[in-house]
């Protein structure tokens, strides 16, 4: 069996175990799992990842490109992707803007890059992920706090300096951001993971190893998807993938001298699943709103969990498909055509909903006409 396909089955199997445990796990248990993820496992992963980075000036284009992609997708999420929701569903729109521009290449992309493209491209992917980390860990956190502050029921007027100070304090208090600061300081002094005492480095590495299975189990245990919501999420993920294919095609058209492996890398990396880190920020905001007794939450946490649950298998299967037909996908025309086709297919759930709505309206209209006709007949009699 294909190694990449086996990896996908492993990830999906862990999510399936989480789904199986749903009836045995209470909401309070889920909160405990989430605390372990956000306060222990996730900070350990970030710390290890940052201390393994060795930057060279000639390779800085990769994190810059990743960050540019994140920002473009943020604009697309605001002005295009979120338009599938009703005008008053602001919590879900904000949730979409947090999740869809983010990338989680570690789970959905790195294993397949190693198998199909080799270690050299994995190093480039890890480097590109630095730009993505800046976006998901810092910029999205600031965006989430901005939304929370403008919606807070504590309508206190604060000066700009106080707002900035409060934002900085909130960021430092988060374990994720605190770990980032420590890791960057260590990198600045020339330390790497191997420079740490063995007992400390091994402990942090072992804590980071529990991240992937914990996240997948949490998603499986927490996910609740009804048929209508599944169609909406699938449509959103398809549009995200379609836009990503279009952006990759444009880049390949602009640089026709790129090799086949680099073209595949530029297609696959941005097709990574949505990151768990924006969900961490949204969860932190949710905790603050509980303390403030906020009645209308800034984000739809349940919807976010469902998007994450669907995003991982969607992206991994898409990436496997791209690598399986790699000879075809090195052609920029094929990449462009694929993007347009996926965007068109993404409107199928909307068309089905519109058809059902029109049919229901038509049936009601026919029933009303029948009642009127029957009433007129009775009057004539």
N, C-alpha and C positions, 0 to 999 in steps of 0.2 A: 504493500500500500504506500502511496505517496506520503513522504515525511510531512510536508506542509499540511496535507489533508488530515493526517493523524493529529497534528497539533490543534487544528480547528476542532476536531472531534473531542479532544481532551478538554478544551475550554468550554464547549457546549455541554459536555457531560457534567462539568462542575456546576454550571448554571442549572442543569436539570436536577442535580442533587439538591440545590437550594430550593427549587420549585417543590420537590418532594417533601422538603422539611417545612413548608409553609404552615401546615396545620399544627405542627409541633412547636412553632416559634411564636411567642407573643410579641406585641409591639415594643414592650419594654426590653425584651431580649434583642430586638433589632437595634434599638438605641445603643445598647451596650456594644454590639458589633461595630456600629458606626463610630463610636468613641475610639475603639481600638484602631480602626482604619485611619481616622483623621488625626489622632494624637500620637500614634506609635508607628504603624506600618507605612503610611504615606510619607511622613517626615523622614523615615529611614531610607525609603526608596530615593527620595529627592537628594538626600545627603550623599548617598553612594553614587548616584548618577553625576552629581556636580563634581565630586572629587575625582571622578574618572576622566573628566574632560581635559584635553590638552589642545588649547587653541593655537592655531597658526593664522597669521594675518591673511594669507592667500585663500583660506577656507571660510572667512567670515561671511562670504556671499551666501552660504547655505542657511545660517540662522536668520539673515536679513530677508531672504526669500520666503522662509517659513513665516516670519512675522508679517511680511507683506500679504501673504496668503490669508493669514488669520484676520487681518484688518479688512481685506476685501470681502471675506465671507461674513464678517460682522455687518458690513454695509448691506450685503445681499440678504442677510437674515432680517434686517430691519425693514428694508424696502421691498423685498420680494418674497422670501420664504414665509414670513409671518402673516402675509396677506391671506393665507388659507384659513385663518381663524376669524371668528366673528369680531366685529369692531370693538366690542366691550370686553373681550377676553384678554385683558392686559397682562395678567399674571402669567399666562401661558406664552404670550408674545415675549415677555422678558426672559422666560425660561428658554425659549428657542434661541434668543440672541446670546444667551450664555453658553449653550451647549453646542449648537451646530457649527460655529466657527472654530471650535477647539479640536485638538487632535490627541489621540492616545496611541501613538505608534508602538509603544512598548509591548502591548498586548496583541494588537491587530495587524501590525506591519513588520516589526523587527524579525520575528521568527521566519517569515517568508522571504525577507530580503537576504537573510543568512543562507537559506537553502538555495535560492535561485540566483542571487547576484554575488554572494560571497562576503567575506569579512570587510573588505575595503569599502564597499557600499554601506555596510552596517555602520562603520565609523562615520561616514558622511551623514547617515540618517540620525545618528546620535548627536552629531554636531548641529544639524538642522533643528533637532528637537529643542536646542537651547533657545532659539527664537520663539518656538511654540511655548516653552516653559515661561518665558518672560510674559507672553500674552496671557496664558491661562492662570498663572500664579499671581501676577501683579496687576496687569491691566484689567482683567475681568474682576478681580477682587475690588479694585477701585470703582469699577462700574457698578458692582453689586452694592457696595457701601453708599455710593451716590444715590442710587434708587431708594435704598433704605432710609437715608437721611431726609430726602425730599418728601417721603411718604410717612415718616414717623409721626405718631399721634402727639409726641412732645413738640409742639410747635414753638420751640425756643429759637429766638433769633440769635445767631452766633456770628461773630466776625469771621472773615475768611481765614485769619490766622488760627483761630480756635478750631475751625472745621478741619484744617490741614493737620493741626496737632492731634485732634481726635482720631483722624484717619490713620495717622502714623502709629499712634498708640495701639489702635485696634489691630493694625497689621502686625506689629511686633508681638502682641499677645497671642497671635495664632501660631501654634507649633510649626506649621508648614513654613511660614515666613521667617520665623526665628531660626529654623534649621538652615534656610537658604542664606541668611545673613552670616551665620557661623561658617558655612561651607565656603562662601565667597571670600570671607576674611582669610580662611586657611589657604585657599588657592592664591590669594594675593601675596601670602608669605612663602609660597612655593610648596606647600604641603599637598600630598595626594593621599589616597586611601591607604596605599602601602606604607606611607610615612607614619601612620598612627600605630600605637602599640597593638600587637597582635590580638590581645584579648578584646580591645575596644573595637578594632576593625571587624573582627569575626562576629562580635555581638551585633553590631549594626547591620552587617551583611545578612545575618540570620533573621533579624527582624524584618529586613526588606523583603526576604523571600516569602513571607506570609502574605504579602500585599495582594498578589494576583489571585490566589484562591479565595482569600477573604472577600475581595471585591466581587468576584463572580458568585460566590455563595450568597452574599448580601443582595445582589441583584436578583438572583433566583428566588430568595425568600421574600423579597419586598415587592416584586413585580405583580401587578394586577392589571391585565389588559383585556378590555372588552372588544368586541368585533369592530364597533364603530371607531374606537380609538386606534386600533391596530391599522386600519386603513389610512387614518390621518398621519400616523407616525411613518408608515411605509412611504406615503406620498412625500413627506418632508425629507426623509432620507434619500429618496430617489432624486429629488430636486437638488439636494446638496451634492450628490454624486454627479449629476448632470453638469452643474456649474463647475465643479472641480475638473471634469474632463475637458470642458471648454477652456478653462484657464491653462491647463496643461498643453492643450493643442496650440493655443496662441504662443506659448513659450517655445514649443518645438518649432513652430513656423518661423519664429524670430531668430532661432539659432539652429539652422539646418545641419550644421557640422557635428552635432552631438552624436555620440555612439549609441548603439542599440541598448546597452545596459543602462546608460545614463537616462535615456528616454523612458525606459521602464521604471527607473527609480523616481523620476519626476512625475510619473503617472500614479504610481502606487503610494508613495509617501503621503500625499494630501488626501488619499482615499481612506486614511486611518479612521477608526471609529471615534466617536465623541469621547472627550476626556472625562474622567471622574472628578478632576479637580474643580471645575465650575460647580459641580454638585456639592463639593465640600464647602465652597463659598456660600451657596444657596442654603445649605443646612445651617451654617453659622448665622446667617441672617435670620433664618427661621427661629433659632434659639433666642436671638435678641428680640424678635417680635413677640415671642411667648412671654418674655419678661415685661415687655411694654404693653401686653394685652392688646396687641394689634389684631383687629377683627378681620381685615382684608390683607392677606399675606402678599408680599412682593412677588413671590415665586410659587409655582405649582409643583411641590416636591414630588408628589405621586406621579405626575406626568413626566417629570425629569427622570425618575427611576425607570419608567416604561420606555422612554427614549433611549436610555443607556442600555437597557436589556435588548432592545431591537437593533441598536446600532452595531454592537460587536459582531453578531453573526452576519448581519448585512454586509459590513465592511470586509470581514474575513473571506466570505464566499465570493465577493466581488474581486478581491485581490487575487484569490486562487484562480478565478476565471481569467484575469488579465495575464497572469504568469503562464497559465495553461495554453493560451493562444498568443504567446509573446511575439511570434513572427508577424502576426497581424497588427498588433498594437504599437509597433514601432513606426507605423505609417501615420503621420499627422492628420491625414484625411480621415482615416479610420477613427482616430481619437475624437476628432470633431464630430463626425457622424454619430458615434456612440453617445457623446454628450447630448446632442440634439434629440436623439431617439429616446434616451432615458428621461429627458425633460418632458417630452410629449407623453410618454407612458405614465409619468407622475400625475397627469391630469385625469387618468382613468377613474380613481376614487371620487374625484370631484364631479366627473360626469355622471357616475352612478348615483351619487347623492342628489345631484340636480334632477336626474331622471325620476328618482323615487319621490322627490319633493313635488315635481310637476305632476306625476301620476296621482299622488295623494290629493293635490289641489284640484286636479281634473275630476277625480272620483267624488270629491266633496261638491264640486260644481254640478256634476250630473245628478247627485242625490238631491241637491237643493232644487234643481229644475224639475226632478220627478215629484218632489213634494209639492211644489207650486202647481204643477200640472194636475196632480191628484186633488189638490184643494179647489182648483178651478172647476174640475169635473164635478166635485161634490156640490159646489155652489150652483152649477147649472142644473144638476138633478133636483 
